[in-house]
Amino acid sequence: MRSFGVSPTPNVARRGVSASGRRLTAWLLIAGSLTLVPAQAADQKKPEKGPSVTRTAFGKTPDGVEASLFTCTNSKGASMQATDYGARIVAVNVPDRAGSLANVNLGFDSLEKYLAHTAFFGCTTGRFANRIARGRFSLDGKDYKLATNNGPNHLHGGTKGFDRYVWKATEIREAEASGVKFTLTSPDGDEGYPGKLETTVTMLWTDANELIIGYTAVTDKPTVLNLTNHAYWNLSGVGTGDILSHKLMINSDEFLPVDEGQIPTGKLASVKGTFMDFTSPQSIGSRIAETKFAALPVGYDHCFIIRKGSERLPLIARVEDPQSGRVMEVSTTEPAVQLYTSNFLDGDAKNGGFKQHSAFCLETQHYPDSPNRPEFPSVVLKPAQKLQSTTVYKFSTK
């Protein structure tokens, strides 16, 4: 059974009253007179504000479906925004080493701009993230044909993948986190895939500045499935330049070499001694010129195999921005992660005017073209099974 453990919301310690706060007293205006109240009593009357989530209108699709924007703010004032259009991350505002908040996720301020863009900003990608060769696969002796929307191959679910639907959304409010639960029913035959698929994506924003994304799915027929989030990150802040000076560590000893169509050859290759070796922190741009291959633009667009261990939710990557001091740590139950350095962004207005290498993606997932590679970990989901997967992006400063 292909099933992954879902990480529960972490037990985050509540923020207590600071030492300076305990030393201070609060003045309250009562019945026209000032009364001195001990700090403890004042705290009881005015407890610290906890996590919140608000819902606002975000626009309408061409067929009249309304989309919403959800803003989740934790008790520290850091926030995450998401929309039900594509179950996507819109913004993540976290502090730098000086405490100044900035958005570190590429996105837009309206649904209209998302409808026009072509770069998969922040979305849930499915049914199958990454590529399937020639848009074809066989399952239980039956051949299936998918859209070929990436040259001769199938990419990120096809012409209308999960990123192009308005999902059903429900706000989540917990003591130490807030978030949104997104659900979508994909009918049998959707984009050529078999089976009616019920998918849930839960995004929680915690008081520890963690974005916890949980995926679950069930089907009524055997199908193939590979879900991820396609967030673009720049820890210096959106619009501040490229990410080539960001220092990256990936807990991986092997990667998947690809052909000119970016389809895996089927072999696993060692990262040791190559431009793919991030087992110790390396600047993303230090060896990026060595990635040049065929007619593809310069940059990383490679799948790394996660080093196996005993942890259920291991740390698989760490990124540090020397300029701002922001750090992002990624943990996941998935067996691989795709590093993408926004190679195809070219400043086009429909994609926000963002330029090549203005962000990086760490897309936790299964291997590309797995339906055609029986030697790869299985991506088959059967009616008696339930897919469960978790990825955590944790933000801090150094």
N, C-alpha and C positions, 0 to 999 in steps of 0.2 A: 504494500500500500504506500503510495506516494503521499506522505503526510509530514508536515513540519510542526514543531511545537510553537505555539503562540506565546510570546513573552507577555506576562501580565504587566500592568502599570507598575513601575518601580516604586519601592517604598522610600519616597523622597521626604527628607526631614523638613518639617515646617520651619519657616523663618521665625526666629524668636525676636523679642525686643532687644535692640542693641544696647551695649553698655551705656552709650551716651543717652539713649532713650530712657534707660532706667534712672539716670542721674537727673533728667529733666522733670519738671512738673508741668501740668497742663492748666491753663486758665480757661474757665468756662463762664460764659455770661449767663447768670441765672437770675431771673426776676429783676433785671435791671442792676444787679450788683455783681462784682467779680468775686468768685470764690475759688480758693486754692484747692485743687484736687490732687491727691497723690498719683504718681505716674501709673501705678498698677490699676487703680480704679479707672483712670482715664482710658487705659488700654482695654478694660472690660467693656466700656461704653462704646469705644471706637476700635473694633478689631481690625486687624490688617486685612486689606482687600484681597480676596482669593482669586483664583482663575475665573475667567469669564469667556463667554462666546456670544457674539452678536451676528445677526443675519440681516443683510441688506440686498436690495435689488442690484443685479449686475448686467441686465440686458435681456434681449430676446433673440432666439435663433430665427432664421428666415421663415421657418414654419410656425412661428409664434410661441414656442416653448420658452417659458421664463427661466432664467438662471439666477442663482443667488451667490453672493460672496459672504463667506464666513470669516470673522476675525476672532481668533483665539488669543487671549492675552493672559500671561501668567502673573503670579503675585509679585514678580520682579519688574514687570513692565515690558518684558520681551514678548514678541507676538509672532503668530503664524497666520497667514491668510490662505484660504482654499476656496475653490469654486466647485459647484456640482457639474459644471461643464467639463467633462473629461476627468472628473474626480482628481483635480489637479491642484498642486501647490502654486499659489500666486506670489507670495512674498514671505520671507522669514527675516524678522528684524531682531538682531542680537547685538550685544555690546562689544566694543573693542577693548583693548587693555586700559583705555582711559575711561571706559564706561559709556562711551557715545554709541547710540543705537544706529544701525544702518541695515538696509535690506541686502541680503547676500544671495538672493534667488532671482534669476532672470524671469520676468513676467510682464504682464500688461495690466492697465487699470480699467479695462472694459472688455465685455464679451465680444464686441465688434472686432477688436484687434486680434483676439484669439481665433475668431472665425476665419480671418484672412491669413494667419501665419502658417508656416509649413515646417517648423522646427521642433514640434512636440514639446514645447516649454512646459515643464512641471507636471505633465499628464500621467495618468495611469495608462500604460500601454498593454494592449491585449487584442485578440485572445493570445497572440504569441508575440512577445517582445523579441526584438532583433530579427534575424533573417531566416527564411526557409528557402532553400535552393529551388529555383525554377517554379516556385509557388505550387509545389506538388508534394504529397506524401501518401503513404499507404498505411492503413490501420485495419487490422483483422481481415486482411485480404481484399479490402476495398480501397480504390484510389480516390483521392480528393484533390480538387483543383482550386487554388486560391488566386487572388489578384496578384499580378506582378507589378508592384508599384515602386520598385527600386531596381531599375534596369530589368534584367531577366528574373529577378528574385522578388520574394514577398517580404515586406518589412512592417513590423509593429502592428500587425492585425489587418493590414490591407487598406483599401480605399476609404472605408469608414470603420476604423477601429474603435476601441473603447474611448479613445480621446475625443471622439466626435459626437458623443451622446451626452445628454443631460441626465445625470444619475438622480435617483431618489436620495434625499439627504435628511438626516436627523441629527440635531445638536446633542453633544455629550457634555455633561457637567459632573465633575468629580471633585473630591476634596483637594487634590493636588494636581489636577490636570483638567483641560477642556479640549473639545475636539468635535469631529463630525464623523458620522457613519454614513458611507455611500453604498447604495445597492443598485444593481443593474441586472436585468434579465436579458440575456442574449438568446434569440430563438434558434432552433435547429436550422442549420443551413446558413446562418449569419456569416457573410463573407466567405462562404464555402466550408465552414467548419461544422462538423457533426455535433448533434446534441444540443438540447436546451440547457443553457448554463446559467446558474444563479451565482453571482459574484458579489462579495461584500469587501469593501476597502474601508478600514477604520484609521483615521489620523488623530492622534492624541498629541497635544502640546503640553509638556509638563513644567512644573516649577524648577526643574533642573535643566531647563533649556534643551530638552530632548524632544525630537519629533519621532514618534513611534508609529510606524505604518504596519498594520496587520491586514493580511489578505486571507480570505476563505472563499471556497467555491465548491459547488456540487453540480453534477450533470445527470441527465436521464439516459444518455448514451455514451459509450466510450468516445473520448475526444482527446485532443492534445492542448496543453495550456502552459503558458510561461508569462507570468505577470511581473511587472516592475514599475517603478516610477522614474520618469525621465527629467528630473530636476537638473537645472543648470546652476552651478554654484560659482560665485566669486567672493571669497572671504574678505577682500578689501572693500567690497561694496559694489553694487551694480553701477556700471558706467564709469568705473575708476581706471579702466585699462585692462590689460591682459592678465592671465593667471600663470605666466611662465616662471615667475619667481616663487610661486607656492611650493612648499616642500611636501612631498607625498611619500607615504609608506603604504605598501600593499602586502598583506600577509600571504604571499603566493610564490611558489617555486616553479610553476609551470604556466604556460599560456597556450592559446590555440592559434597556430599559424593559419593564415587565410589565403585564398586565391585572389585574383584581380577583382572578382565580384564580392569580396569580403565574406566568402563562405568558407568555413573551416575545412582544412584538408583531411581532417580525421585524426591527425597525429597530435600528440602533446609535446611541446618543446620546453626545455629548461630556460629559465630567465637568466641563469648565472652567466655573468660576463657579457651581457647584451644590454641594449638600450631599454629592454623590458624589465630590468632588475630594479625593483623598488623595495626589496627586502629590508634595506636601510633607507632612511629619508634621503630623497633626491629632489632637486628642483625640477619641476615638470619640463621646463624649457632647456635643461642642461644637455639633453641628447635627442631632443625632439626632431632635429634635422635628419637623424638616422632612420626615422619612421617612413621616409619617402619611399613609396612603392607604386609601381605601375603608373596609372593616370590619376591615382588618388591624391588628394591634397595632403600636405605635410601635417602630421599630427597623430595622436593616439586614437584608435578606434578598435581596441583589442579586448578580448575576453581572457581574464585571469582566473585560473583555477585556485580556489581557496584551499590553503593548507589545512588538512584535516586534523582535528583534535578532539578532546573529550567534551569541550564546552558546547552547550546547546545553542548559545547565542554569542559566538566568538567575535572579538574585535578583528575586523578584516582590513580596515584601512584607516589611516590618520593623515589629515592634511593641515598644515600650518601656514599661515600667511605672516611672514616676518614683518611686513609693514604695519598691519593693524594689531597683530598679536592674536587674532582669532584662530581657534582650532576647531576642526570638525572631525569627530571619530565616528566610524561606521561599523555597526555590528549587524549580523544577519544570520538567518538559518539557511540561506540559499547556498548552493555549491560553487557559485562563480560570481564575478563582477565585471561589467564592461566599463572600461575607462574610455571616455570620449572627450576630446578637447575642443569641441565646437569647431571642427575643421571646415564644415560647410557653411558656417555663418560668413556672410560677405558684405555686411553693411546694408543689405536690402531693407527698405523702409517697412515692408510687410513683416519682417522678422525683428522689428524694433530698432533697426539700424545697428544692431550689434555686429561686431567684427570678429574675424577668425581668432580663436584662442582667447576670447573674452570671458570664457567660463569653462568649467570642467563638469563632467557627469560621472558619477559612480553608480551604475545601474545594477543592483543585485538581482541575480536571475539564474536560470539554467543555461546550458550551452546553446549557442546558435545552431540552427539546422538539426536539432536533436531528433525530430520525427523521422529523419532520414539516416540517422546514425545510431544503430542499436548498441554500439559500444559506449555511447554516452549515457549518463544517468537518465532514466526514463522521465518523460513529460506526459505520459498517458494518464488520464484521469478516468476512472470507471464509475458507474452508478453507485456502487457500494462504498465508494471512497469519498473523502473530504480533503481537499487541499487546504493546508494551513501553513502560512509563511509569515515571518516577521522581519522587518528591517528597522534599525534605530539610527538616527542621525543626532549625535550629541554635540552641542556647541559649548565652548569654554574659551578661556584666554590664557596666554602664556606671557 
